[in-house]
């Protein structure tokens, strides 16, 4: 029950319609008697720099979840960015430090890696293709790189995004084999769609599913629907899959700790979530 | 249930702890299946001008309730102020017009007058003392003036506030007898505390209750507790009273219409409210 003592977690992005965080965090906060609420704030890119500063001037703001299209912009708007954010080139979490400075971090990649490992799918020594090298793709690449894959292949329709990510990875993880390639999934252990393709019903598939081997794990970051067309096609070929909300749920405990809340495990959060509401 | 389609009503003020609006509007929105939520936003005065513009840049903001200490400031921040706001010298409602301009209005006085009339307490021809000539006191004076009282007495510990209000009333309601006076309630039909005295437990009473006649209606705008020390003392002397939330509830239908929602009556809102939660 929201009242005058409620603290705000701002979920900032545009558009907001596919946001799932209010339906995940808010039931959890209720379950532990925490008077906080996640609120979707539909902020367009041109308004975001001023808005981020303004919302953090509030006295009852506990933190911000930052999503499309602001993750990359945020890196330049915070006063201090974590190493993970620097490598990813993006932030998806912002809070105010004790000294009043804005702090930025990035948990997408950590959530994605945790979800893979929880499934028993190894990262170390594996070959991975990442399609989409924006904020979330970069974050996943950075988090995976920390687990020593045999090879990270990067693809983006805007080749310069893939090249820029490759360069950041080379800087922070020089031992990782990185290549900018096409989107052919053949021979990969893990294939990840980190592009927005799949958010709209008429999007083309991000890669050629005919080229998927049945042992390849296919992960998707799109959360507009549980089973994206890519994941449905992969499943039909017998591939293990990782749905978008896996990444989301696995990173929530990380967010909760970051904002200073009692934490819990992803499974508990998923059981409390009211995603159909 | 908040989700990605939820629209925001920002309740902006500082401090927010005594806010009641979330517990009133949100149960009503739920009851009519309206996906909107009132959220308390604790904004200090120095941050407010920038914050107001920033929050109205959002694409899912439906409007703002503005309270202490921002009501008077808001008049100069909106692009167009209503006549009621101009007379009151303050705004407590802001929305975006179809042309993108910020519109400001003031409903405190309207709520207070409606509550008096609903009780069968006449305004026309009555003698009224208003203690506290800030935003809410001015708004009440303006709304009462429209109902042709015999005399409006204005008192403020800062005499210049009372004089400024008297001048605005003279400009917009030249037929009204207005005087800046002390806070002696003797001989009044209606006595209104529109000062913040009563918000804190150790506040002095805003006026000398020994001088109240038992037929004088005593109204209070303070909502920190249902029965303020002033109202409790007035009740002991046999006076009819009007509690702070009466003004609040009577103006909510006005707000609802202003923001484009289906409206209802104050009694329904009060029965749905979850003020103890």
Interface residues (C-beta under 8 A of the other chain):
Chain A: X1 X2 X3 X4 X5 X6 X8 X14 X15 X16 X17 X18 X19 X20 X22 X23 X26 X37 X38 X39 X40 X41 X42 X43 X44 X47 X50 X51 X53 X54 X55 X57 X58 X59 X60 X274 X277
Chain B: X1 X2 X3 X4 X5 X6 X8 X14 X15 X16 X17 X18 X19 X20 X22 X23 X26 X37 X38 X39 X40 X41 X42 X43 X44 X47 X50 X51 X53 X54 X55 X57 X58 X59 X60 X274 X277
